[in-house]
Amino acid sequence: MRIIDVVARWPGSVHDATIFQHSRLRQRFEEGDFQSGILLGNSGYPIKKYLLTPLLHPIPEAENRYNNAHIQTRNIVERVFGVWKRRFPVLSLGMRVKMETVQDIIVATAFLHNIARNRNEEEPPVYVDLPDEEIGDDENYIGGIPIGDNNVRQALIDEYFSR
């Protein structure tokens, strides 16, 4: 559970999809740098051929299985964020320093988190009372899903979840 990409540019709360839209990672996916790579996002992200989102109203059992697999896999990613925030509580509690210093601190804690993981450091205890988000249905849905990219998700459902 390592952190492989950090974007720390905007002040305050900015929607994850906005951050991704302006990220180098998105650009690299768009340019085809990750031919067989797939990202998972909540329903606040636009669906792309490389970015799969949950179905808002799954009907057939295959779509329910897809959504359940999607949620379980995304929970792993969210768990990384939880461990990172417990390891460095300043990420949840706020910082009273200049914005550029905050950005450096965020990147540094991601780097230090990876060092701790590489050295098999114990995870911080779960009982630390910090805000943490649970994965599930997302109310931040943004419309305008391109049909062509939706076909990629449907093909995946048909291939792997219809059995």
Backbone as a printed PyTorch tensor [residue, N CA C, xyz], in Angstrom:
tensor([[[  0.8330,  -1.1770,   0.0000],
         [  0.0000,   0.0000,   0.0000],
         [  0.8850,   1.2490,   0.0000]],

        [[  1.4100,   1.5460,  -1.1700],
         [  2.2790,   2.7080,  -1.3140],
         [  1.5540,   3.8100,  -2.0630]],

        [[  1.9810,   5.0160,  -1.8410],
         [  1.4340,   6.1750,  -2.5440],
         [  2.3190,   6.4230,  -3.7540]],

        [[  1.7270,   6.4060,  -4.9440],
         [  2.5370,   6.5400,  -6.1590],
         [  2.3420,   7.8690,  -6.8760]],

        [[  1.3460,   8.6530,  -6.4740],
         [  1.1320,   9.9440,  -7.1240],
         [  0.4990,  10.9000,  -6.1260]],

        [[  1.0660,  12.0800,  -6.0020],
         [  0.5360,  13.0980,  -5.0970],
         [  0.4010,  14.3970,  -5.8790]],

        [[ -0.7790,  14.9950,  -5.7940],
         [ -1.0050,  16.3120,  -6.3940],
         [ -1.4160,  17.2310,  -5.2530]],

        [[ -0.5410,  18.1520,  -4.9010],
         [ -0.8000,  19.0700,  -3.7860],
         [ -0.6220,  20.5020,  -4.2820]],

        [[ -1.5940,  20.9840,  -5.0560],
         [ -1.4740,  22.3300,  -5.6270],
         [ -2.5210,  23.3210,  -5.2040]],

        [[ -3.7020,  22.8450,  -4.8430],
         [ -4.8160,  23.7620,  -4.6200],
         [ -5.0770,  23.9800,  -3.1420]],

        [[ -5.4460,  25.2090,  -2.8000],
         [ -5.7990,  25.4860,  -1.4030],
         [ -7.2010,  24.9670,  -1.0850]],

        [[ -7.4240,  24.6160,   0.1670],
         [ -8.7610,  24.2180,   0.5970],
         [ -9.2210,  22.9060,   0.0080]],

        [[-10.5240,  22.7370,  -0.0080],
         [-11.1230,  21.5090,  -0.5300],
         [-11.4380,  21.6660,  -2.0060]],

        [[-10.8760,  20.7910,  -2.7920],
         [-11.1340,  20.7480,  -4.2280],
         [-11.5690,  19.3240,  -4.5380]],

        [[-12.5850,  19.1800,  -5.3740],
         [-13.0960,  17.8440,  -5.6990],
         [-11.9900,  16.9950,  -6.3200]],

        [[-11.9480,  15.7340,  -5.9490],
         [-10.9370,  14.8040,  -6.4550],
         [-10.9000,  14.7640,  -7.9770]],

        [[-12.0780,  14.8300,  -8.6100],
         [-12.1370,  14.7710, -10.0760],
         [-11.4630,  15.9900, -10.7050]],

        [[-11.5670,  17.1420, -10.0550],
         [-10.8970,  18.3530, -10.5570],
         [ -9.3890,  18.1960, -10.4510]],

        [[ -8.9340,  17.6820,  -9.3380],
         [ -7.5020,  17.4560,  -9.1550],
         [ -6.9990,  16.4750, -10.2130]],

        [[ -7.7350,  15.3920, -10.4130],
         [ -7.3260,  14.4030, -11.4090],
         [ -7.3090,  15.0090, -12.8070]],

        [[ -8.3010,  15.8250, -13.1220],
         [ -8.3930,  16.4460, -14.4480],
         [ -7.1350,  17.2440, -14.7780]],

        [[ -6.4880,  17.8170, -13.7740],
         [ -5.3050,  18.6510, -13.9810],
         [ -4.0020,  17.9260, -13.6410]],

        [[ -4.0700,  16.6200, -13.4560],
         [ -2.8840,  15.8800, -13.0130],
         [ -2.0600,  15.3550, -14.1810]],

        [[ -0.8040,  15.1530, -13.9050],
         [  0.1040,  14.5340, -14.8770],
         [ -0.2900,  13.0720, -15.1080]],

        [[ -0.8000,  12.4140, -14.0760],
         [ -1.2290,  11.0230, -14.2100],
         [ -2.3280,  10.8970, -15.2650]],

        [[ -3.3310,  11.7690, -15.2260],
         [ -4.3960,  11.7420, -16.2330],
         [ -3.8210,  11.9640, -17.6210]],

        [[ -2.9210,  12.9280, -17.7220],
         [ -2.2930,  13.2200, -19.0120],
         [ -1.5630,  11.9860, -19.5450]],

        [[ -0.8570,  11.2910, -18.6760],
         [ -0.1290,  10.0960, -19.1010],
         [ -1.0840,   8.9840, -19.5410]],

        [[ -2.2140,   8.8390, -18.8430],
         [ -3.2110,   7.8610, -19.2830],
         [ -3.7870,   8.2580, -20.6310]],

        [[ -4.0890,   9.5410, -20.8120],
         [ -4.6400,  10.0280, -22.0840],
         [ -3.6570,   9.7990, -23.2360]],

        [[ -2.3700,   9.9290, -22.9440],
         [ -1.3400,   9.7440, -23.9750],
         [ -1.0240,   8.2720, -24.2250]],

        [[ -1.6240,   7.3770, -23.4510],
         [ -1.4250,   5.9480, -23.6650],
         [ -0.1980,   5.3700, -22.9990]],

        [[  0.3690,   6.0660, -22.0150],
         [  1.5580,   5.5590, -21.3270],
         [  1.2880,   4.2650, -20.5570]],

        [[  0.0440,   4.0560, -20.1590],
         [ -0.3200,   2.8600, -19.3960],
         [ -1.3300,   2.0690, -20.2230]],

        [[ -0.8480,   1.3280, -21.1960],
         [ -1.7110,   0.6460, -22.1640],
         [ -2.8020,  -0.2060, -21.5200]],

        [[ -2.4450,  -1.0030, -20.5460],
         [ -3.4390,  -1.8950, -19.9450],
         [ -3.8300,  -1.4520, -18.5380]],

        [[ -3.4510,  -0.2440, -18.1590],
         [ -3.7500,   0.2420, -16.8220],
         [ -5.1940,   0.6870, -16.6740]],

        [[ -5.7270,   0.4890, -15.4800],
         [ -7.0930,   0.9050, -15.1710],
         [ -7.0840,   1.5980, -13.8190]],

        [[ -7.8080,   2.7010, -13.7390],
         [ -8.0090,   3.4130, -12.4860],
         [ -9.4570,   3.2420, -12.0520]],

        [[ -9.6890,   3.3060, -10.7590],
         [-11.0460,   3.2660, -10.2340],
         [-11.3630,   4.6040,  -9.5980]],

        [[-12.5500,   5.1020,  -9.8740],
         [-12.9870,   6.3530,  -9.2750],
         [-14.4180,   6.2330,  -8.7980]],

        [[-14.8260,   7.1580,  -7.9260],
         [-16.2220,   7.1540,  -7.5060],
         [-17.0750,   7.7920,  -8.5970]],

        [[-18.3650,   7.8890,  -8.3610],
         [-19.2610,   8.3790,  -9.4070],
         [-19.1080,   9.8740,  -9.6570]],

        [[-18.2600,  10.5400,  -8.9010],
         [-17.9550,  11.9390,  -9.1580],
         [-16.9830,  12.1370, -10.3070]],

        [[-16.3760,  11.0570, -10.7630],
         [-15.4350,  11.1220, -11.8780],
         [-16.1560,  10.8200, -13.1840]],

        [[-15.7060,  11.4280, -14.2760],
         [-16.2580,  11.0360, -15.5780],
         [-15.6710,   9.6820, -15.9650]],

        [[-16.4760,   8.8330, -16.5550],
         [-15.9620,   7.5300, -16.9710],
         [-15.1000,   7.7130, -18.2200]],

        [[-13.9620,   7.0580, -18.2110],
         [-13.0320,   7.0540, -19.3440],
         [-12.6860,   5.6050, -19.6310]],

        [[-12.0330,   5.3610, -20.7600],
         [-11.6730,   3.9740, -21.0780],
         [-10.7000,   3.4030, -20.0550]],

        [[ -9.9690,   4.2470, -19.3480],
         [ -9.0100,   3.8130, -18.3290],
         [ -9.4800,   4.1250, -16.9100]],

        [[-10.6380,   4.7770, -16.7520],
         [-11.1400,   5.1960, -15.4400],
         [-12.5510,   4.6540, -15.2580]],

        [[-12.6690,   3.6190, -14.4430],
         [-13.9480,   2.9620, -14.2440],
         [-14.6340,   3.4910, -13.0000]],

        [[-15.9230,   3.7350, -13.1260],
         [-16.7370,   4.2370, -12.0220],
         [-17.8550,   3.2330, -11.7490]],

        [[-18.4720,   3.3180, -10.5690],
         [-19.5830,   2.4050, -10.2970],
         [-20.8170,   2.8000, -11.1100]],

        [[-21.6920,   1.8380, -11.2940],
         [-22.9810,   2.1100, -11.9320],
         [-23.9070,   2.7270, -10.8900]],

        [[-24.6410,   3.7440, -11.2640],
         [-25.5230,   4.4070, -10.3080],
         [-26.7570,   3.5780,  -9.9800]],

        [[-27.2670,   2.8470, -10.9520],
         [-28.4690,   2.0400, -10.7410],
         [-28.2610,   0.6470, -11.3360]],

        [[-27.4480,  -0.1920, -10.6750],
         [-27.2060,  -1.5300, -11.2240],
         [-28.4790,  -2.3700, -11.1580]],

        [[-28.7740,  -3.0370, -12.2540],
         [-29.9970,  -3.8480, -12.2920],
         [-29.6610,  -5.3300, -12.4030]],

        [[-29.0450,  -5.7770, -13.5100],
         [-28.7270,  -7.2150, -13.5610],
         [-27.7180,  -7.5860, -12.4740]],

        [[-27.7050,  -8.8460, -12.1250],
         [-26.7840,  -9.3350, -11.0960],
         [-25.3310,  -9.0540, -11.4620]],

        [[-24.9920,  -9.1190, -12.7410],
         [-23.6160,  -8.8440, -13.1770],
         [-23.2130,  -7.4180, -12.8120]],

        [[-24.1250,  -6.4760, -12.9610],
         [-23.8170,  -5.0860, -12.6140],
         [-23.6460,  -4.9260, -11.1090]],

        [[-24.4360,  -5.6550, -10.3180],
         [-24.2620,  -5.6290,  -8.8630],
         [-22.9160,  -6.2200,  -8.4640]],

        [[-22.5190,  -7.3150,  -9.1120],
         [-21.2100,  -7.9170,  -8.8190],
         [-20.0880,  -6.9460,  -9.1770]],

        [[-20.2270,  -6.2780, -10.3260],
         [-19.2330,  -5.2700, -10.7290],
         [-19.1360,  -4.1830,  -9.6600]],

        [[-20.2660,  -3.6260,  -9.2490],
         [-20.2470,  -2.5640,  -8.2410],
         [-19.6240,  -3.0440,  -6.9340]],

        [[-19.9510,  -4.2610,  -6.5020],
         [-19.3690,  -4.7910,  -5.2620],
         [-17.8600,  -4.9490,  -5.3840]],

        [[-17.3970,  -5.4660,  -6.5140],
         [-15.9490,  -5.6030,  -6.7310],
         [-15.2870,  -4.2310,  -6.7770]],

        [[-15.9400,  -3.2880,  -7.4020],
         [-15.4250,  -1.9180,  -7.4940],
         [-15.2740,  -1.3200,  -6.0960]],

        [[-16.3120,  -1.4490,  -5.2770],
         [-16.2840,  -0.9000,  -3.9180],
         [-15.1950,  -1.5740,  -3.0850]],

        [[-15.0990,  -2.9000,  -3.1530],
         [-14.0840,  -3.6150,  -2.3720],
         [-12.6750,  -3.1930,  -2.7740]],

        [[-12.4540,  -3.0140,  -4.0610],
         [-11.1260,  -2.6130,  -4.5320],
         [-10.8220,  -1.1770,  -4.1340]],

        [[-11.7900,  -0.2880,  -4.2750],
         [-11.5720,   1.1020,  -3.8690],
         [-11.3620,   1.2240,  -2.3640]],

        [[-11.9570,   0.3370,  -1.5880],
         [-11.7430,   0.3610,  -0.1430],
         [-10.2680,   0.1850,   0.2020]],

        [[ -9.5470,  -0.5880,  -0.5970],
         [ -8.1090,  -0.7660,  -0.3780],
         [ -7.3970,   0.5730,  -0.5210]],

        [[ -7.7560,   1.3180,  -1.5500],
         [ -7.1470,   2.6330,  -1.7750],
         [ -7.4960,   3.5740,  -0.6250]],

        [[ -8.7570,   3.5890,  -0.2200],
         [ -9.1730,   4.4670,   0.8770],
         [ -8.4890,   4.0750,   2.1850]],

        [[ -8.2000,   2.7900,   2.3420],
         [ -7.4870,   2.3370,   3.5390],
         [ -6.0880,   2.9470,   3.5860]],

        [[ -5.4380,   3.0660,   2.4250],
         [ -4.1210,   3.7140,   2.3680],
         [ -4.2290,   5.1400,   2.8930]],

        [[ -5.2580,   5.8570,   2.4500],
         [ -5.4390,   7.2310,   2.9280],
         [ -5.6560,   7.2610,   4.4370]],

        [[ -6.4210,   6.2940,   4.9550],
         [ -6.6520,   6.2280,   6.3940],
         [ -5.3720,   5.9870,   7.1720]],

        [[ -4.5420,   5.0540,   6.7030],
         [ -3.2600,   4.7700,   7.3580],
         [ -2.3640,   6.0010,   7.2940]],

        [[ -2.3090,   6.6420,   6.1370],
         [ -1.4840,   7.8430,   5.9460],
         [ -1.9160,   8.9420,   6.9200]],

        [[ -3.2260,   9.1600,   7.0550],
         [ -3.7280,  10.2060,   7.9590],
         [ -3.4860,   9.8520,   9.4220]],

        [[ -3.5660,   8.5560,   9.7760],
         [ -3.2810,   8.1750,  11.1560],
         [ -1.7930,   8.2740,  11.4590]],

        [[ -0.9700,   7.9740,  10.4610],
         [  0.4740,   8.0670,  10.6440],
         [  0.8950,   9.5340,  10.7910]],

        [[  0.2240,  10.4140,  10.0670],
         [  0.5380,  11.8470,  10.0850],
         [ -0.7510,  12.6270,  10.3340]],

        [[ -1.1890,  12.7160,  11.5960],
         [ -2.4720,  13.3510,  11.9150],
         [ -2.6130,  14.7900,  11.4240]],

        [[ -1.5040,  15.4540,  11.1950],
         [ -1.5710,  16.8240,  10.6950],
         [ -2.3530,  16.8820,   9.3800]],

        [[ -2.3960,  15.7930,   8.6240],
         [ -3.1350,  15.7570,   7.3580],
         [ -4.6400,  15.8830,   7.5760]],

        [[ -5.1220,  15.4410,   8.7170],
         [ -6.5520,  15.5290,   9.0240],
         [ -6.8960,  16.7360,   9.8770]],

        [[ -5.9500,  17.1640,  10.6690],
         [ -6.2390,  18.2190,  11.6430],
         [ -6.0450,  19.6270,  11.1030]],

        [[ -5.3370,  19.7590,  10.0040],
         [ -5.1040,  21.0820,   9.4280],
         [ -3.7390,  21.6250,   9.8080]],

        [[ -3.2670,  22.5530,   8.9890],
         [ -1.9430,  23.1450,   9.1920],
         [ -2.0660,  24.6600,   9.1210]],

        [[ -1.3350,  25.3300,   9.9600],
         [ -1.3580,  26.7920,   9.9820],
         [ -0.0120,  27.3410,   9.5320]],

        [[  0.3020,  27.0300,   8.2940],
         [  1.5340,  27.5070,   7.6690],
         [  1.1970,  27.9700,   6.2600]],

        [[  2.1670,  28.5720,   5.5790],
         [  1.9470,  29.0470,   4.2120],
         [  1.5690,  27.8900,   3.2900]],

        [[  0.8020,  28.2260,   2.2510],
         [  0.3160,  27.2070,   1.3190],
         [  1.4550,  26.3890,   0.7200]],

        [[  2.5210,  27.0360,   0.3010],
         [  3.6200,  26.2740,  -0.3090],
         [  4.2690,  25.3410,   0.7060]],

        [[  4.2550,  25.7190,   1.9720],
         [  4.7760,  24.8400,   3.0150],
         [  3.8480,  23.6460,   3.2070]],

        [[  2.5390,  23.8990,   3.1750],
         [  1.5620,  22.8110,   3.2780],
         [  1.7820,  21.8030,   2.1560]],

        [[  1.9660,  22.3030,   0.9470],
         [  2.1920,  21.4140,  -0.1950],
         [  3.4260,  20.5470,   0.0240]],

        [[  4.4930,  21.1540,   0.5050],
         [  5.7200,  20.3940,   0.7790],
         [  5.4950,  19.3450,   1.8690]],

        [[  4.7300,  19.7090,   2.8960],
         [  4.4540,  18.7760,   3.9900],
         [  3.6570,  17.5800,   3.4820]],

        [[  2.6600,  17.8330,   2.6460],
         [  1.8440,  16.7410,   2.1030],
         [  2.7100,  15.7730,   1.3060]],

        [[  3.5350,  16.3060,   0.4280],
         [  4.4100,  15.4480,  -0.3860],
         [  5.4090,  14.7110,   0.5120]],

        [[  5.9620,  15.4100,   1.4910],
         [  6.9360,  14.7820,   2.3950],
         [  6.3060,  13.6460,   3.1960]],

        [[  5.0720,  13.8450,   3.6700],
         [  4.4400,  12.7710,   4.4440],
         [  4.1340,  11.5620,   3.5640]],

        [[  3.8030,  11.7940,   2.2990],
         [  3.5960,  10.6630,   1.3760],
         [  4.9020,   9.8940,   1.2010]],

        [[  5.9820,  10.6250,   1.0370],
         [  7.3020,  10.0090,   0.8870],
         [  7.6730,   9.2260,   2.1520]],

        [[  7.4640,   9.8410,   3.3130],
         [  7.7760,   9.1770,   4.5820],
         [  6.8730,   7.9600,   4.8120]],

        [[  5.6210,   8.0510,   4.3920],
         [  4.7130,   6.8990,   4.4870],
         [  5.2860,   5.7190,   3.6990]],

        [[  5.7630,   5.9970,   2.4910],
         [  6.3380,   4.9280,   1.6650],
         [  7.5950,   4.3430,   2.2970]],

        [[  8.4080,   5.1810,   2.9100],
         [  9.5930,   4.6750,   3.6190],
         [  9.1570,   3.7460,   4.7520]],

        [[  8.1490,   4.1700,   5.5160],
         [  7.6470,   3.3330,   6.6130],
         [  7.1360,   1.9970,   6.0820]],

        [[  6.4340,   2.0120,   4.9580],
         [  5.9320,   0.7690,   4.3550],
         [  7.0950,  -0.1160,   3.9010]],

        [[  8.0970,   0.4960,   3.2600],
         [  9.2520,  -0.2760,   2.7760],
         [ 10.0200,  -0.9260,   3.9190]],

        [[  9.9990,  -0.3040,   5.0880],
         [ 10.7180,  -0.8360,   6.2490],
         [  9.8130,  -1.6640,   7.1520]],

        [[  8.6220,  -1.9650,   6.6550],
         [  7.6610,  -2.7930,   7.3940],
         [  7.3320,  -2.2470,   8.7770]],

        [[  7.2500,  -0.9350,   8.8790],
         [  6.8260,  -0.3170,  10.1350],
         [  5.3770,  -0.7070,  10.4060]],

        [[  5.0360,  -0.8070,  11.6740],
         [  3.6520,  -1.1220,  12.0230],
         [  2.7450,   0.0320,  11.6220]],

        [[  1.5190,  -0.3300,  11.2680],
         [  0.5410,   0.7090,  10.9630],
         [  0.1080,   1.3690,  12.2600]],

        [[ -0.2180,   2.6500,  12.1990],
         [ -0.7070,   3.3180,  13.4070],
         [ -2.0240,   2.6840,  13.8650]],

        [[ -2.2960,   2.7440,  15.1510],
         [ -3.5230,   2.1130,  15.6510],
         [ -4.7720,   2.7660,  15.0520]],

        [[ -5.7940,   1.9450,  14.8640],
         [ -7.0380,   2.4230,  14.2610],
         [ -7.8230,   3.2960,  15.2280]],

        [[ -7.6010,   3.1370,  16.5150],
         [ -8.3980,   3.8770,  17.4870],
         [ -8.1210,   5.3780,  17.4970]],

        [[ -7.1260,   5.8450,  16.7470],
         [ -6.8910,   7.2830,  16.6460],
         [ -8.1330,   7.8970,  16.0260]],

        [[ -8.7460,   8.8530,  16.7150],
         [-10.0210,   9.4210,  16.2870],
         [ -9.8070,  10.5580,  15.2970]],

        [[ -9.7910,  10.1970,  14.0060],
         [ -9.6330,  11.1790,  12.9400],
         [-10.7660,  11.0110,  11.9430]],

        [[-11.1190,  12.0910,  11.2430],
         [-12.1630,  11.9430,  10.2220],
         [-11.7190,  10.9600,   9.1520]],

        [[-12.5740,  10.0080,   8.8200],
         [-12.2700,   9.0220,   7.7900],
         [-13.5440,   8.7730,   7.0120]],

        [[-13.4250,   8.5950,   5.7090],
         [-14.6010,   8.4310,   4.8710],
         [-14.8020,   6.9710,   4.5180]],

        [[-16.0360,   6.5350,   4.5440],
         [-16.3920,   5.1740,   4.1620],
         [-16.8010,   5.1630,   2.6960]],

        [[-16.4180,   4.1300,   2.0030],
         [-16.7600,   3.9980,   0.5880],
         [-18.1510,   3.4040,   0.4690]],

        [[-18.8740,   3.8610,  -0.4840],
         [-20.2020,   3.3350,  -0.7760],
         [-20.7810,   4.1150,  -1.9280]],

        [[-22.0750,   4.2560,  -1.9640],
         [-22.6990,   5.0530,  -3.0120],
         [-22.2720,   6.4970,  -2.8400]],

        [[-21.9370,   7.1420,  -3.9400],
         [-21.4310,   8.5070,  -3.8900],
         [-22.4740,   9.4690,  -4.4090]],

        [[-22.7680,  10.4800,  -3.6170],
         [-23.7690,  11.4520,  -4.0230],
         [-23.1870,  12.5650,  -4.8790]],

        [[-21.8980,  12.5420,  -5.1380],
         [-21.2490,  13.6020,  -5.9110],
         [-21.2330,  13.3000,  -7.4010]],

        [[-22.2580,  12.6850,  -7.8930],
         [-22.3090,  12.2950,  -9.2990],
         [-22.2580,  13.5140, -10.2020]],

        [[-21.4140,  13.4460, -11.2180],
         [-21.3230,  14.4820, -12.2360],
         [-21.7860,  13.8540, -13.5360]],

        [[-22.7590,  14.4500, -14.1890],
         [-23.3470,  13.8880, -15.4050],
         [-22.4570,  14.0630, -16.6170]],

        [[-23.0030,  13.7570, -17.7750],
         [-22.2890,  13.9340, -19.0310],
         [-21.3130,  12.8290, -19.3420]],

        [[-21.6590,  11.5920, -19.0490],
         [-20.7550,  10.4750, -19.3210],
         [-20.7540,  10.1800, -20.8140]],

        [[-19.5830,  10.2080, -21.4550],
         [-19.5250,   9.8960, -22.8810],
         [-19.9020,   8.4330, -23.1330]],

        [[-20.7290,   8.2130, -24.1410],
         [-21.2190,   6.8720, -24.4530],
         [-20.0790,   5.9140, -24.7840]],

        [[-19.1110,   6.3420, -25.5730],
         [-18.0160,   5.4640, -25.9760],
         [-17.2390,   4.9220, -24.7970]],

        [[-16.9750,   5.7570, -23.8040],
         [-16.2350,   5.3080, -22.6350],
         [-17.0920,   4.4140, -21.7460]],

        [[-18.3950,   4.6290, -21.7480],
         [-19.3090,   3.7840, -21.0020],
         [-19.2790,   2.3580, -21.5460]],

        [[-19.0450,   2.2100, -22.8430],
         [-18.9790,   0.8840, -23.4620],
         [-17.8170,   0.0640, -22.9200]],

        [[-16.7280,   0.7090, -22.5500],
         [-15.5800,  -0.0010, -21.9740],
         [-15.9970,  -0.6580, -20.6660]],

        [[-16.6880,   0.1000, -19.8270],
         [-17.1420,  -0.4450, -18.5460],
         [-18.1190,  -1.5950, -18.7740]],

        [[-19.0580,  -1.4170, -19.7090],
         [-20.0470,  -2.4610, -19.9690],
         [-19.3890,  -3.7300, -20.5080]],

        [[-18.3840,  -3.5770, -21.3550],
         [-17.6640,  -4.7440, -21.8790],
         [-16.9720,  -5.4960, -20.7440]],

        [[-16.4120,  -4.7640, -19.7940],
         [-15.7710,  -5.3810, -18.6300],
         [-16.8010,  -6.1510, -17.8070]],

        [[-17.9540,  -5.5520, -17.5830],
         [-19.0220,  -6.2260, -16.8310],
         [-19.4490,  -7.4990, -17.5520]],

        [[-19.6640,  -7.3880, -18.8600],
         [-20.0930,  -8.5510, -19.6450],
         [-19.0560,  -9.6720, -19.6120]],

        [[-17.7790,  -9.3020, -19.6770],
         [-16.7070, -10.2960, -19.7380],
         [-16.4440, -10.9750, -18.3900]],

        [[-16.4280, -10.2080, -17.3000],
         [-15.9560, -10.7490, -16.0280],
         [-17.0210, -10.9290, -14.9480]],

        [[-18.1700, -10.2890, -15.0850],
         [-19.1520, -10.3350, -14.0000],
         [-20.4740, -10.9820, -14.3970]],

        [[-20.6030, -11.4340, -15.6390],
         [-21.8650, -12.0260, -16.1090],
         [-21.9290, -13.5280, -15.9090]],

        [[-20.9640, -14.0950, -15.2820],
         [-20.9120, -15.5530, -15.1230],
         [-21.6140, -16.0050, -13.8800]]])
